Structure formats: C-alpha cells, structure tokens
C-alpha cells in the first residue's frame, strides 16, 4: 500500500480467504473499503453478483452478495467510475470474441445492481472512463473512439 503523505510503499499483512487473483478487474474506494468489480484469469470471468472487498481497517478480505434480481454478466477490460454512492460499470469483454455495450450501476448503500435502459453506441472494451460535472467520458485506444454518457 502506498502512503501518499509519507511517499512510501508499505507491505500490508492481510487475511486472504478464498478470493483468486484477477486480471483486468476494476476497483473503487468507499467508506474504508476497496471494492473489486469483475476481472478474470483472463477467461473465464468472475461473476458480478459477488463483490469482494478489502477492509482497510481490519486488513481482511470479505465479499457481499448483491441483492439484485438481475446482475451484470462477468467481464474483464471494462471501466468503473464512482459517483457519490454509485459505481457505474460500462462495457467490457466476456470472451475473446464478445464485448458488451451495456451500462450498469451498483448502489454502494443498498448493495444492488441496476441496468440502465440505455446502451453505449457500440461494444467497447480496454477503455477508460472519466467523470465530469454532468457526463462520463469513455475512451478506447483499441477502438479509437470517444463516447460520452450525459447525466443531466
């Protein structure tokens, strides 16, 4: 773990449980926990109905089971942005010849997924997202495209 104020790296002893290492996952920090979304090894992908997290206070891994009727399919190479108590997951890849163009929101308070009734204009993977005042901008070097999802 990198301590910004001290400008030094520190090894953190932690209890691992049964969570495997992942490739091309995404993560967000919320209330002292680092939540992990998706990823894989690289295929198969990890399901998104179970969201592992690392508690920075206890240095322990745990997981929550999303209480949603529908959950996004597992994926790698997606983007993940946090706005307030919500995580927005866009695109990604399930297997080498299949990519997503969907948008999902994970509620960090109620621990449920919601799929937006809008899709990205095309499938996208190996991309990044940036939050601005009223939009999420997504850019993919692999596809050489820039898309914006406006929130107003």
N, C-alpha and C positions, 0 to 999 in steps of 0.2 A: 504494500500500500504506500502511495506517495503522500507524504505530509507536506502540503503546499507551504504552510507558514515556516516550516523548518528546511524546506527544499532538500529533503532526503527521502530515500526509499527505506521501508521497514518490512521485514517478514512478519506476517500475521499468522499466529498459530490458530487453527480452526478445526472444528469437528466437521468432517466431510459428508457423512451419511451416504446415501446410495446414488448421488447425482453424478452422472457421467460428464466428462469433459465435452465441450461443444465447439463446433466450427460455425462461424458466421451467425452467431446469436446477437441479440441487441439487449441493452440494459438501461435502466433508469434508476435514479436515487429518489426515494420518497420516505420521509419520516424515519430516517436512520436505517433504512434497508435498501439493498441493491436488488432489484427485481430483474430476472432473466427471462427474455421472451424468445422462444423458438431456438433455432440453431439445429445442428445435427452433427453427423460424423463422416462425410458431409451428407450422405443419404443412407439410411432413412432419416427423416426429420423428426424433431421432438414435437409432440402434441402441445397445443397451447391451452388445453383445458387445465393443465397443471402448470403453475407458475412458481418455479423455485426462487428463493430469495436468500440473501446473506444478510444476517443481522449484525450491524457494525458494533453494537453494544456487547452482545454475547459471543461474537465471533463464531456463530453456528449457522449452518445451512438448514433451511426448512422449506416447505412448499405450501401453497394454498391450492385448493381445488376450486376453480371458477364455478360459481353457482349460476351458470347460464344454460338456457335451453339449447342454444347454438354456440359453438366455439369455432374460431378460425382453424383451418387446417394447418398442420405443422409446416414450417418453412425455414429456409435459410436465405441469406442475402436480401433481407427485407430492410425497411427503415422503421425507426421507432422514435417518436418525439413525445415529450411530456409537456402538457399544458395544464397547469393547476393540478387537479386530482385525476387527470385523464392521460392515458397513453394512447397515441394514435399509431397504429401499425399499418403500413402500406406495402403492397406488392410482395415480392419475394419469389422464391423458386422452391418447388416441391421435389422435382426430379430434373435431370438434365434437359429434358425437352418440354417442361411445363412450368410456366411462370404465372403469377397472379396479377390481377389489376384491381383487386378489392381493397377496401379500407375498413378497418376495424378499430373500435375504441374500447379500451379496458378501463373500467371505473375502479380507481385505487381505493375508494371508500367502501363501495358495496361489493367489490370483487366479482364483477360480472362483465361479460363481453357484449357489445352491441355492434352489429354490422350497419354501416351507413348505406343508405339507399342510393348511393352514387358510386360509380367506379371511375378509376383512372382511365384516360382515353386509350391506353394500351397497356399491355403487360409490361411489368418493369421489375428488374432485379439488379443486384450490385449497384445500388443507388444510395444517395444520402438525402436527408431532409433537414430543412432549417425552418424554425418558427419565426414569423414576423408578427407585427401587430394584428393582422387580420388574414393571414394565409400561412400555409405550409408550402414551401417551395421544395420540389424534389428534382434532383439532377442525377442523370446516369451517364457516366463517361462511356460505358459499354454500348449504350444505345444512342448516345449523343443527343439527348433530349432534356428539356427543362419543362416541368409542369408545375402549376400552382393550384392548390385547393384553398379557395377563399372561405373564411369562416363567418363572414357577415352577410 
